[in-house]
């Protein structure tokens, strides 16, 4: 499997819509496509007008598998970018407690 970054701009009207989409995405990936796709992490973007988007890191057998996963899970796939290498400086910051 190769590593990809997937850009999903303004894909959801609210964080709640994104949570529902994330559940569908995980289910499809884990139950229907476990040999072809693996969700690693996502970063949620604050978009104009209050919508949210994401930058997602996936491992997948191909860009076509990513597009197929998006269709099955009913989530947008605006751009797929292959990752050439990783430079690890420090771990991701932990979200602030609410």
C-alpha positions in Angstrom: 0.0 0.0 0.0 1.0 3.6 -0.7 0.4 6.6 1.5 -1.9 9.4 0.2 -3.2 12.8 1.4 -6.8 13.4 0.5 -8.2 17.0 0.4 -11.9 17.4 1.1 -12.8 21.1 1.0 -16.0 22.3 2.6 -17.3 18.8 2.5 -19.7 19.2 5.5 -22.0 21.9 6.8 -21.2 21.2 10.5 -18.9 19.1 12.7 -21.9 16.8 13.4 -22.2 16.1 9.7 -18.5 15.3 9.6 -18.9 12.9 12.5 -21.6 11.0 10.7 -19.4 10.8 7.6 -16.4 9.6 9.6 -18.5 6.8 11.0 -19.5 5.7 7.5 -15.9 6.1 6.2 -14.5 3.9 9.0 -17.2 1.2 8.5 -16.7 1.0 4.7 -12.9 0.9 5.1 -12.9 -1.7 7.9 -15.7 -3.9 6.7 -15.9 -3.6 2.9 -12.4 -2.6 1.8 -9.9 -3.6 4.5 -7.5 -5.1 1.9 -7.5 -1.9 -0.2 -7.7 1.1 2.2 -6.6 2.1 5.7 -7.5 5.5 7.3 -4.6 6.8 9.3 -5.7 10.3 10.5 -7.5 13.4 9.5 -7.1 17.1 10.3 -10.4 19.1 10.3 -10.3 22.5 8.5 -12.4 25.6 9.4 -13.8 26.7 6.1 -15.6 29.9 5.0 -19.2 30.1 6.0 -18.9 27.7 8.9 -18.5 24.6 6.9 -15.7 22.1 7.6 -13.3 20.3 5.4 -10.5 17.7 6.0 -7.0 16.8 5.1 -6.9 13.0 5.5 -3.9 10.6 5.5 -4.7 7.2 4.1 -2.8 4.1 3.0 -4.4 2.6 -0.1 -3.7 0.2 -2.9 -4.4 2.9 -5.5 -6.1 6.3 -6.0 -9.0 4.4 -7.6 -9.5 2.5 -4.3 -9.7 5.9 -2.5 -12.3 7.2 -5.0 -14.3 3.9 -4.6 -14.2 4.3 -0.9 -15.4 7.9 -1.1 -18.4 6.8 -3.3 -19.3 3.9 -1.0 -19.1 6.1 2.1 -20.7 9.1 0.4 -17.8 11.4 1.2 -16.1 13.9 -1.1 -12.7 13.3 -2.7 -11.5 16.6 -4.1 -7.8 15.8 -4.6 -5.6 12.8 -4.0 -1.9 13.5 -3.5 0.7 10.7 -3.3 3.1 11.1 -0.3 6.7 10.8 -1.4 8.3 10.7 2.1 7.6 11.6 5.8 9.6 14.0 7.9 8.8 13.4 11.5 9.7 16.4 13.7 7.4 15.9 16.7 4.1 14.1 17.4 0.8 15.8 16.6 -0.3 18.2 19.4 -3.1 16.9 21.6 -6.4 18.8 21.5 -7.1 21.1 24.4 -9.5 19.8 27.0 -13.0 21.2 26.9 
